[in-house]
Amino acid sequence: MSSTRPSHLVSGLATAVLVGALGLWSPAGAAEFHFVVQDVGEKRALWVPQEVMIHRSTEMQDGLVFVLENPTDRTHAFAAYGLFEEVMGTIGEIITKPLRVNVTSEDTVRVQISTAQFEGRMDEAIEEFPFFCPLHKGDAHLGGTIRVVP
């Protein structure tokens, strides 16, 4: 019968915690929200989760990133009315444009979301932004809602 020394157990546990923490850490410090598109029958798809809540006071402090994953066999897009993507311009400047990103089959895309419209806001208003796949509006592509709360 073999026994595990307590120091090995503690060392293994510490390593597991460190690896787990590094896996969750974002180098830029930005809050990340993950969305995965799923086909749910013929000509039906949805981005999950379908409801997301983002806190202006905490999760937008160091930036905001959406990670869009498409494990399906067709291209989908992610659009959210009222939210904006930050992209690098031709001479290195940051440009904002309406959030609409194509995600090809079996691909994952990281999108930097502009938080400029939320900076300095002190009110208690909750804002809602619908999201959906604009490529398959004619299909039964079920949309969702992003809520930005104080």
C-alpha positions as CSV (number, residue, x, y, z in Angstrom):
1,M,0.0,0.0,0.0
2,S,1.4,3.4,-0.9
3,S,0.8,6.6,1.0
4,T,0.9,10.1,-0.2
5,R,3.0,12.4,1.9
6,P,1.1,15.5,3.1
7,S,3.7,17.8,1.5
8,H,3.1,16.2,-1.9
9,L,-0.6,16.6,-1.5
10,V,-0.3,20.3,-0.6
11,S,2.2,20.9,-3.4
12,G,-0.2,19.2,-5.9
13,L,-3.1,21.2,-4.6
14,A,-1.2,24.5,-4.9
15,T,-0.2,23.7,-8.4
16,A,-3.8,22.9,-9.4
17,V,-5.0,26.2,-7.9
18,L,-2.2,28.1,-9.7
19,V,-3.0,26.5,-13.1
20,G,-6.7,27.1,-12.6
21,A,-6.1,30.8,-11.7
22,L,-3.9,31.3,-14.7
23,G,-6.5,29.8,-17.0
24,L,-9.0,32.3,-15.8
25,W,-6.7,35.3,-15.8
26,S,-6.9,37.7,-18.8
27,P,-3.5,39.3,-19.5
28,A,-5.2,42.6,-20.4
29,G,-7.2,42.5,-17.2
30,A,-10.4,42.9,-19.2
31,A,-13.6,41.2,-18.1
32,E,-14.4,38.4,-20.6
33,F,-17.9,37.2,-21.5
34,H,-18.1,33.9,-23.5
35,F,-20.8,33.2,-26.1
36,V,-21.2,29.9,-28.0
37,V,-23.5,29.5,-31.0
38,Q,-25.5,26.2,-31.0
39,D,-27.6,24.7,-33.8
40,V,-30.9,23.6,-32.3
41,G,-32.6,21.9,-35.1
42,E,-33.0,22.6,-38.8
43,K,-32.4,26.3,-39.6
44,R,-32.5,27.1,-35.9
45,A,-29.6,28.4,-33.9
46,L,-28.9,30.5,-30.7
47,W,-26.0,32.2,-29.0
48,V,-25.7,31.0,-25.3
49,P,-26.0,32.3,-22.8
50,Q,-29.1,34.1,-23.9
51,E,-29.0,36.6,-21.0
52,V,-25.9,38.3,-19.8
53,M,-25.5,41.0,-17.0
54,I,-22.5,43.3,-17.1
55,H,-21.9,45.6,-14.1
56,R,-20.6,49.1,-15.2
57,S,-19.0,49.7,-11.8
58,T,-16.8,46.6,-11.7
59,E,-16.6,44.6,-14.9
60,M,-15.9,47.6,-17.2
61,Q,-13.0,49.0,-15.2
62,D,-10.3,47.3,-17.2
63,G,-12.0,46.8,-20.5
64,L,-14.5,44.4,-21.9
65,V,-14.0,41.4,-24.2
66,F,-16.5,39.1,-25.8
67,V,-15.2,35.6,-26.8
68,L,-17.4,34.2,-29.6
69,E,-17.2,30.5,-30.3
70,N,-18.7,28.7,-33.3
71,P,-18.4,24.9,-33.1
72,T,-21.1,24.4,-35.8
73,D,-20.6,23.6,-39.5
74,R,-21.8,26.9,-40.8
75,T,-20.7,30.6,-40.4
76,H,-22.7,32.7,-37.9
77,A,-22.5,36.3,-36.9
78,F,-22.9,38.1,-33.6
79,A,-24.5,41.5,-33.6
80,A,-25.6,43.6,-30.7
81,Y,-27.5,46.8,-31.4
82,G,-26.1,49.7,-29.4
83,L,-22.7,48.1,-28.5
84,F,-19.5,48.9,-30.4
85,E,-16.4,47.0,-31.3
86,E,-12.9,48.6,-31.0
87,V,-10.6,47.9,-33.9
88,M,-7.2,49.2,-35.0
89,G,-7.3,51.7,-37.8
90,T,-4.8,51.8,-40.7
91,I,-2.4,54.2,-38.9
92,G,-2.8,52.6,-35.5
93,E,-5.7,54.6,-34.1
94,I,-8.6,53.0,-32.3
95,I,-11.8,53.0,-34.3
96,T,-15.2,52.1,-32.9
97,K,-17.8,50.5,-35.1
98,P,-21.2,48.8,-34.5
99,L,-20.8,45.4,-33.0
100,R,-21.2,42.8,-35.8
101,V,-18.7,40.0,-36.1
102,N,-18.7,37.0,-38.4
103,V,-17.5,33.8,-36.8
104,T,-16.7,31.0,-39.3
105,S,-17.3,27.4,-38.7
106,E,-15.2,25.9,-35.9
107,D,-13.6,29.2,-35.0
108,T,-13.3,31.4,-31.9
109,V,-13.0,35.2,-32.1
110,R,-12.0,37.6,-29.3
111,V,-13.7,41.0,-29.7
112,Q,-12.7,44.2,-27.8
113,I,-15.9,46.0,-26.8
114,S,-15.9,49.8,-26.4
115,T,-16.8,51.0,-23.0
116,A,-16.5,54.7,-23.8
117,Q,-20.3,55.2,-23.9
118,F,-20.5,53.9,-20.3
119,E,-17.6,55.9,-18.7
120,G,-18.4,58.5,-16.1
121,R,-22.1,57.4,-15.8
122,M,-23.4,57.8,-12.3
123,D,-27.1,57.1,-12.9
124,E,-28.9,53.9,-11.9
125,A,-30.3,53.2,-15.4
126,I,-30.2,49.6,-16.7
127,E,-29.6,49.4,-20.4
128,E,-30.5,46.5,-22.6
129,F,-28.8,45.5,-25.8
130,P,-30.4,42.7,-28.0
131,F,-28.0,40.3,-29.7
132,F,-28.6,37.8,-32.5
133,C,-27.2,36.3,-35.7
134,P,-27.9,38.8,-38.5
135,L,-26.9,36.1,-41.1
136,H,-29.8,33.9,-40.2
137,K,-32.6,36.4,-39.3
138,G,-34.8,34.5,-41.8
139,D,-34.1,31.3,-39.9
140,A,-35.5,30.9,-36.4
141,H,-32.3,32.3,-34.9
142,L,-33.2,33.1,-31.3
143,G,-31.7,36.3,-29.9
144,G,-30.7,37.2,-26.4
145,T,-30.2,40.2,-24.2
146,I,-27.1,41.9,-22.7
147,R,-28.1,44.0,-19.7
148,V,-25.6,46.7,-18.4
149,V,-26.4,47.6,-14.8
150,P,-24.8,50.1,-12.5
